[in-house]
Amino acid sequence: MGYEGQEAYTSFAEVYDAFMDNVPYEEWCAYLTGLLREYGCTGGLVAELGCGTGSMTELLSRAGYDMIGIDNSQEMLAAAMEKREEAGREILYLLQDMREFELYGTVAAVVSVCDSLNYLTEYEDMVRTFCLVNNYLDPGGLFIFDLNTEYKYRELLGERTIAENREDQSFIWDNYYDEEQKINEYGLTLFIKEESGLYRKQEEFHYQRAYSMEEVGQALSEAGMEFVAAYDAFTREPPGKTSGRVYVIARERGKERDS
């Protein structure tokens, strides 16, 4: 099974922000900027992989970072660009696959949040992405990313159906986790209200993979990066057996630092 990531976000891009209004982006951004500053990145260019509709990109820009947002969903980036225009911010958005992304030069840090890297369903794709990150980071530059854990997929999501009904849109979310393949499948059925008052039905399927911390460490090592730390999300505690999301911090290794 290959990479079936943000390109799946077609119709859902129209309603994504509405359904994600329960995500405390500002708190998440405060945690992320805290990590960036703690590990020495207080400003400069930062690239976000899997930026989606740009909610976190906007907040990081507001926090003083010069942002580049990368996503391979044209629909999601269109929403991000609308936000950029409304806010009057200078953010560069690139329509690129994270496994093949290209930048014009190196950056101080690369970040990826909201489990974007779980969409890499092949281990080799994760290594390839990490190699590119290492290539485009300044000497000793930071790479900070989060991942959903196998515990979350198996115990918290499992075989569940989640439904939400709003005034202008509704969705049904059918979840299935394959423990043997470590692949989590989201089946999304969307009902989006048209101007006529009728509802348009759309179906989408999303796939994410659970990675162990051993696999993540190995992938970073294969990409030539230095593993620095891992935390149970939004804490400074190490991941535990019941962590649903983890944050990983790594550094570029291999480039010559200026003396």
Salt bridges, closest charged atoms under 4 A:
GLU14 OE1 - ARG200 NH2 3.16
ASP17 OD2 - LYS83 NZ 2.97
ASP21 OD1 - ARG166 NH2 3.19
GLU26 OE2 - ARG62 NH1 3.73
GLU38 OE1 - ARG236 NH2 2.83
GLU58 OE1 - ARG89 NE 3.64
ASP97 OD2 - ARG99 NH2 2.63
ASP115 OD2 - ARG245 NH1 3.12
ASP125 OD2 - ARG99 NH1 3.34
ASP125 OD1 - ARG128 NH2 3.52
ASP146 OD2 - ARG245 NH1 2.88
GLU150 OE2 - ARG154 NH1 3.82
GLU150 OE1 - LYS182 NZ 3.81
GLU155 OE2 - ARG154 NE 2.92
GLU164 OE2 - ARG166 NH2 2.54
GLU194 OE2 - ARG200 NE 2.45
GLU204 OE1 - HIS206 NE2 3.14
GLU215 OE2 - ARG209 NH2 3.18
GLU252 OE2 - LYS255 NZ 3.59
